[in-house]
Amino acid sequence: MKEDTIGERIEKEVRKQEWNITEFADAICCKRNNVYDIFKRNNIDIQLLARISKVLKHNYFQDLAENPELADMNLEESETERENRKAVAQFFDVMPSILTKLGMNNTITFDKSEETKENDIPTPDMILPDYLVCFTIGNRWINKANISQQSSSFQVITKKMENGTLVDIVDNKLFGSTMIDIKLDYKTAKEWESVMRFVKEECLKYAKLPRRFFYQ
């Protein structure tokens, strides 16, 4: 008999850290009532679990990797979903130290919720707000948002690294901002360092404000 579920483990940490439930709900970009629902869950979607991991300063993806019994294995989970969980766990493990090594601010923020998305265009899943460098889980943002390379509202320049990694520079003509987007799939620490070094040396010159859609 398993000791707890992923939701129960999150609840224990919330109580341990003495979070006010309303404040915790705001921090993970959901409503207060939904927090109690999270505590009862035995399966949580990737974007929400990423926000919870960030707020509680604990990598719950690693917990699931080490203790699969925390989640209900009877629930269907595709190979893609499993790979995405693995990718996000690796990202959280290695990215802060890589950014520090490169002399970059290692603050990672998230989009707020569906309520903050305008015109049905999704925001990236994770953001380095100081640099407008964004990460989209399991996909390129232009594919997720169904943006063509040359649309009326966006202009996209794609740079290809020697290892095949694609880095999209997306110019939002409507709001005068330019972001750098990277597909968040599984990469080793060495591969992520190579990607971020490339971004720092080759792409940051394109990023520009305003950052009106990016939030703490």
C-alpha positions in Angstrom: 0.0 0.0 0.0 1.5 3.3 -1.1 2.3 5.9 1.6 0.9 8.9 -0.2 0.1 10.5 -3.6 1.7 13.3 -5.3 -1.1 15.6 -4.2 -0.7 14.6 -0.6 3.0 15.1 -0.8 2.5 18.6 -2.1 0.0 19.3 0.7 2.5 18.2 3.3 5.1 20.6 2.0 2.6 23.5 1.7 1.7 22.9 5.4 5.3 22.5 6.4 6.3 25.8 4.8 3.2 27.4 6.4 1.8 28.8 3.2 -1.5 30.7 3.4 -3.7 28.8 0.9 -4.9 31.9 -0.9 -1.3 33.1 -1.3 -0.2 29.7 -2.5 -3.0 29.7 -5.0 -1.9 33.1 -6.3 1.7 31.9 -6.5 0.9 28.8 -8.7 -1.6 30.8 -10.8 -4.9 29.1 -9.8 -8.0 29.7 -7.7 -8.1 28.9 -4.0 -10.6 26.1 -4.3 -8.4 24.4 -6.9 -5.6 24.1 -4.4 -7.7 21.7 -2.3 -8.4 19.7 -5.5 -4.6 19.5 -6.1 -4.1 18.0 -2.7 -6.5 15.2 -3.6 -4.9 14.4 -7.0 -2.8 11.4 -7.9 -1.9 12.9 -11.2 -1.0 16.6 -12.1 -0.4 18.1 -15.5 3.2 19.1 -16.3 2.8 22.9 -16.4 1.0 23.0 -13.1 3.5 20.7 -11.5 6.3 22.9 -12.8 4.8 26.0 -11.1 4.4 24.1 -7.9 7.9 22.8 -8.0 9.2 26.3 -8.5 7.1 27.9 -5.7 7.9 25.2 -3.2 11.5 24.9 -4.3 11.2 21.2 -4.7 11.6 19.1 -7.9 8.4 17.0 -7.8 9.3 15.6 -11.2 12.3 13.9 -9.6 10.0 12.6 -6.9 7.8 10.9 -9.6 10.9 9.5 -11.3 12.2 8.0 -8.1 8.7 7.0 -6.7 6.3 6.2 -9.5 3.8 4.9 -7.0 3.1 8.6 -6.0 1.0 8.8 -9.2 -1.8 6.5 -10.3 -0.2 4.3 -12.9 -3.7 3.1 -14.0 -4.3 6.5 -15.5 -3.3 6.6 -19.1 -0.1 8.5 -19.8 1.4 8.7 -23.2 5.1 8.2 -24.0 5.2 11.9 -25.0 3.9 12.9 -21.5 6.5 10.6 -19.8 9.2 12.1 -21.9 8.0 15.7 -21.1 8.1 14.9 -17.4 11.6 13.6 -17.8 12.7 16.7 -19.7 11.3 19.2 -17.2 12.9 17.3 -14.3 16.2 17.5 -16.1 15.7 21.2 -16.9 15.0 22.1 -13.2 18.1 20.1 -12.1 20.6 21.7 -14.5 19.4 25.0 -15.7 20.0 27.2 -12.6 23.6 26.2 -12.3 24.2 26.6 -16.0 22.8 30.1 -16.0 25.0 31.0 -12.9 28.0 29.6 -14.7 27.3 31.8 -17.7 26.9 34.8 -15.5 23.2 35.1 -16.1 20.3 35.7 -13.7 18.9 32.2 -13.0 15.4 33.3 -12.1 12.8 31.2 -14.0 9.2 32.3 -14.1 6.0 30.9 -15.6 3.0 32.1 -17.6 0.1 32.8 -15.2 -2.9 30.8 -16.5 -5.4 30.6 -19.2 -6.9 33.8 -18.0 -3.8 35.8 -19.0 -3.7 34.5 -22.6 -5.2 36.9 -25.2 -6.6 36.1 -28.6 -6.2 32.4 -27.9 -2.4 32.6 -28.4 -0.6 30.6 -25.7 2.4 32.0 -23.8 5.6 30.0 -23.4 5.6 27.6 -20.4 8.8 28.9 -18.7 10.6 32.2 -19.0 13.9 33.8 -18.1 12.3 37.3 -17.7 15.6 39.3 -17.6 16.4 38.1 -21.1 13.0 37.3 -22.7 14.3 33.7 -23.3 11.4 31.3 -23.2 10.9 27.6 -23.1 8.0 25.6 -24.4 7.5 22.1 -23.1 7.7 19.4 -25.8 7.2 21.7 -28.7 8.3 24.9 -30.4 6.2 27.9 -29.4 5.4 28.8 -33.0 4.0 25.3 -33.5 2.0 25.4 -30.3 0.6 28.9 -31.2 0.2 27.9 -34.9 2.3 30.8 -36.0 3.7 30.7 -39.5 7.3 31.8 -40.2 6.0 35.1 -41.7 2.6 36.0 -40.4 1.0 39.4 -40.3 1.5 39.8 -36.5 4.8 37.8 -36.0 8.1 37.5 -37.8 10.2 34.5 -36.9 13.9 34.0 -37.5 15.1 30.5 -36.8 18.7 29.8 -36.0 20.0 26.2 -36.2 22.8 25.1 -33.9 25.4 22.6 -35.1 23.8 19.8 -33.1 20.4 20.5 -34.8 18.8 22.5 -32.0 16.4 25.1 -33.3 16.3 28.5 -31.6 13.4 30.7 -32.7 13.6 34.5 -32.5 10.0 35.7 -32.5 9.2 39.4 -33.2 5.7 40.4 -32.0 4.8 43.3 -34.3 1.7 44.1 -32.4 3.4 44.8 -29.1 6.9 45.7 -30.2 8.6 42.8 -28.3 10.9 40.1 -29.3 11.4 36.8 -27.5 13.8 33.9 -27.9 12.1 30.5 -27.7 13.6 27.1 -27.2 11.8 23.8 -27.3 12.0 22.2 -23.8 12.8 18.6 -24.5 15.3 16.3 -22.8 18.8 17.5 -23.0 21.9 16.6 -20.9 23.5 19.2 -18.8 26.3 19.6 -21.4 23.7 20.0 -24.2 21.7 22.6 -22.2 24.9 24.5 -21.5 25.8 24.5 -25.2 22.3 25.8 -26.0 22.4 28.6 -23.5 25.9 29.6 -24.4 24.7 29.9 -28.1 21.7 31.9 -26.9 23.8 34.3 -24.9 26.4 34.8 -27.7 24.2 34.8 -30.7 20.6 35.6 -29.8 20.2 37.9 -26.9 20.9 41.0 -29.0 17.5 40.4 -30.6 15.4 40.3 -27.4 13.6 43.6 -26.6 10.8 44.9 -24.4 8.0 45.4 -23.5 7.4 42.2 -21.5 3.7 42.8 -21.0 2.7 39.1 -21.1 5.4 37.7 -18.9 4.8 37.4 -15.1 6.4 36.4 -11.9 
